[in-house]
Amino acid sequence: MTAESLLRPSESGAGARTPGAGGHAAVLTLSCPQRSGIVHAVSRFLVERGFDITEHQQFDDGEDGSLYLRTAFSSEGAVDADALAEEFADIAAHFAMDFTFHPAAPPRVLVMVSKLDHCLHDLIYRWKAGNLAAELVAVVSNHPDLRPMAEAAGLPFVHIPVTTETKQQAEAELLGAVEEYAADLVVLARYMQILSDDLCRQLTGRAINIHHSFLPGFKGAKPYHQAHARGVKHIGATAHYVTADLDEGPIIEQEVIRVDHRLSPQELATVGRDAETLALARAVRWHAENRVLLSGHRTIVFP
């Protein structure tokens, strides 16, 4: 089973939705306590200003009484997100909303890698094909191995070696690269270094990691050998936001592929790489399209 065969319609290009095509698009996301009149207030605010609502999704959480909303809209002219936020402030205060108006510009993404290339290769392919909804701007690595791949794609490659003694300095250089390339999002595309708690806090909500879903079931070296020995029937991967709790950040997307006893550990690893690329690409795209709302330690995702 190949990665291409597992693509959802919205990822293949043919079925992708592009709100506001032909005009300028923006997105409003918000969360607030549930009460009547919220959707009416939002739609009236946008319509009165001449915007065309192109997509609307909401989730009413009956457990904690919260409402989560994502509304995409467009116009023939440019959208000033900051000005809209100021105009919307009174409505937001009335409903106790935590809200953001997101401009149309795709987020700038800095990708971090080590030696494994499958996730970087997949992200570059989707970016070049116009299916990522984000702009790759640089690649940072603790090894030089993937420099040719990055530079062949026209991406700056920043080599930042990491040792126990240089970890603090290396993380300072990483933050320098994030600033230099004006990156909105950092993607750990199989970056095999643990980030410090301080760095995780500085990147809260704007760093995505990918790992195989055997964690914490199969920790340590050779997880696919461990899986083979236990006769697993599903191979998976999890994309999540980075937090100080290793591999336990809010989950954005998971991919699962069925396997059986005929596959060797090496073949399981190949299937696992497919799962990783799919889960990571969806997570990056959904974040880029402002489809992911954080709610404590979990996420509300409007795919």
N, C-alpha and C positions, 0 to 999 in steps of 0.2 A: 504494500500500500504506500503510495507516494504522498508527499505533502500536498501536491496540487490536487489530488483526488479528494482531499479532506477540506478544501476551501469552502467556506460558506458563500452563498450568492453575493453577499455584500462585499466580500473580499476579492472576488474574481474580476471585478471591473464592470461586467455587464449589468449586474443588479445593484450596483452601488448607488446610494442616494446622495445627491449633491444639493442640499437646500440652498435656495437662492441662486441657482445657476443663472448666469447672465447679469446678476446684480451683486451687491455687496452683502455678505451674510455675517451674522453674529449669533451668539448663543447666550441665553440667560439660564443659569442654574441657581437653585435655591433650596433651602430646607427651613422648615418652621413648624410650629405646633399646628395640628389639624384644626380647621374651622371653616365655615362656609364663606364663600366670596373670594377665595384666593385666586382661583383660575380666572374668574371674571375680572378681578382687579388687574391681573397680569395682561390678559388679552386686551382689555380696554386701554391700558397704558400704551401698548404697542400699536394698536390700530389707530388710536388718536394721533400718533406721530407718523402715520403713513407707512408703517411696516407691514409686510406680508408674512404671516406666521406659516412657516413651511413644514414644521415638525413639532409635535408636542408629546411628551411622555411624563407620567407622574406615577408615584408609588405612595400609597397611604399605608403607613405602618401601624397596624392595629395594636401592636404590642406596646409601643411607647408613645403612640399618639402623635407621631410626626408625619409630615408630608415632605416628599422629595420631588423636585420638578426640574425638567429640562425642556426649554422652548427655544427652537431655532427660528430665526426670522431674517428677512432680507429687505432691501430697498434699492432704488435706482442710484442713490447717492451713497457716499461713504458713511459709515457708522462710527460715531464717536462714543466708545464704550465708557470713558470717564464721565462725559457729560450726561449720558443716560443714567449712570449710577447716581449722580447728584440729583437728577430729576426724580428718580425712583425712591429716594431716601425716605420720604414721608410715608409712602405705601409700605415700604419694608419695615419701618418702625411700628406702624399700625398692626402689622401681622407678626411682628417679632421674627423677621426673616434674616437668615444668614445667606447673602446672595452675592453673585458675581456676574457681571456682563463680560463675556469673552469676545475679543475682536476676532476678525476673520483670519488674521495672519496665522499660518501654520507654525507650531512651536519648533524651536531650534533644538536639535537633539545631539548630545555628545554621547558616543557609544564607548563603553569600556570593555576590553577583551583581554584574554591571556593568550593561550595557544590554540584552543578549539575555534574553528572558523565557521561552523555551520550557521550560527545565529547571526553573525555579522554579514555573511554572504546573503542570507535571506532578507535581512533588513535593507541591504544595499539594492538588491533586486527589486523589492517592493517600492523603495524610494524612487529608483530610476523609472519604474513602471507607473508611477503616480498613484500607487495604491496604499500609501502609508499615512497620508494626511499630515505628515511631519517633514521637516527638512533636516537631513543629516548634515552636521557642520564639522565634525572632527572625530577622530578615533584616538583613544588613550589606552595604552597597554603597559603592563609590567614586563613584557617580553617583546623583542623586535620581530617575531615570526610573521605577524600579519601586516607588516608595513606594506609589502607589495600589493596585497588585496586592497588596502585602504587607498593607497596612492593611485592605483589603477582606476579607482572610482572617482578620483579627483578630490579625495578627502585628506586634509592634513593629518599626519600621524605623529602623536606625541608619545615618546617612550619615557616612562617614569618607572625605573627599577624600584622594587620594594624589598627591603630586608627588615629584620626586627629592629636594627639600629636606626634605619632611615625612614621608618613608617610615618612618623610625624611630619618629617620634611616632605615625603612623597605626597601625603594627603594635602599639605599646603600647596604643592605644585598642582595637584588635581583641581583644587578650588580656584587656583590661578587660571587654569585652562578653561574652567567653566565660565569664569568672568571674561577671559580674553575672547572666547567664541560666543559670548552672550547666550549661553545655552539655557533654555527653559526647562529641559528635561535631561536627566542622566539615565542611560540604560546600561545595566550590567548584563552584557550579552555573553554569559559564561566567563565572567571576570573572577578568577580563582584566588581572591584575597578578601579577607574579612575586614570590613570598614570599621573604624573606631566608633564608639558610641557618640562622640562629639560630632564626627562627620555625618553620621546618620541623622542626628538632630538637625544639622544645618541643611540637609537635603530632604527633610520631611515633606512628603507629598509631591516631590518632584524627582524621585529616583525609583526606577523599576528594576526588579531582579527576576531571573528565571532559574528554576531548579527542578530536578526530577522529583516526581511526587512520592518517591519512596521515603523521603524524609518525613517524619523522623524514624520510619520503620527500618530503613537500611542505611545507617550512618557509616561514615568512614570510607575507606578505600573500596573500590570495585563494587559499587552498589548493584550493577547488573549481574555480576557473578553471584552475589547474595540472592538476588531475585530469582536467578536461574535455579539455584540450589533449593529455593523454597517453592518452585513451580508456580510462579505468579501467572495470572491469567489476564492482567491488564497492565499496560505500560502507560505512564502518565507524566505530566509536567505541570508546574504551577508558576504563574506570573503574579508577582505581588509587589506592593510598595516596600521600600527598604525601611526597616526600623532597627533599633539597637538590639531587638530580640532576633537572633540569627534565624533567617528563613521562616519567620513567623509574622511577617507584616500583613496588613490587610490584603486579601486575595482579590485580584482583578479578574483573572481567567484561568481555567484549567482545561487541559486536553487529555483525553484517555483513548487509547487504542488497544483493542483486544489482541492477545497473543496466545500461543499454546506451547506445548512441550517440545515441539519440533525446532524451535529457535534456539540457537546457541547464545551464550552471553554476548558475543560480538554482534549477532543479529538483533538481540534485544536492545543493545546500545544504539544501533542504527534506527530502530523504531523510536527509541527514546529521543533521538535528535530531531526526528520529524515532529514529535509531540512538542518539543521545546520551541522549535521555530514557529509553529502554529500558535501556541499559547502566547509567546512573547509578541509576535506581530499583532495579534488581536489586542493585547493589552496596550501596546504603544499606540495603535490607531484609535482605540476607544478613549484613551487619555487625551490624545491630540484633538479629538473631536468633542472633548468636554462631556463625555458620556459616563464618566466615573465620578460619583460623589462619595466622599469619605463620611462615614458615620461611626465614630469611635474606632473600634478595631476591625470593622467590616466595611464593605463597600456596597453602594447601590449603583448598579450598572444598567444603563439604558442602551443596549446594543442595537 
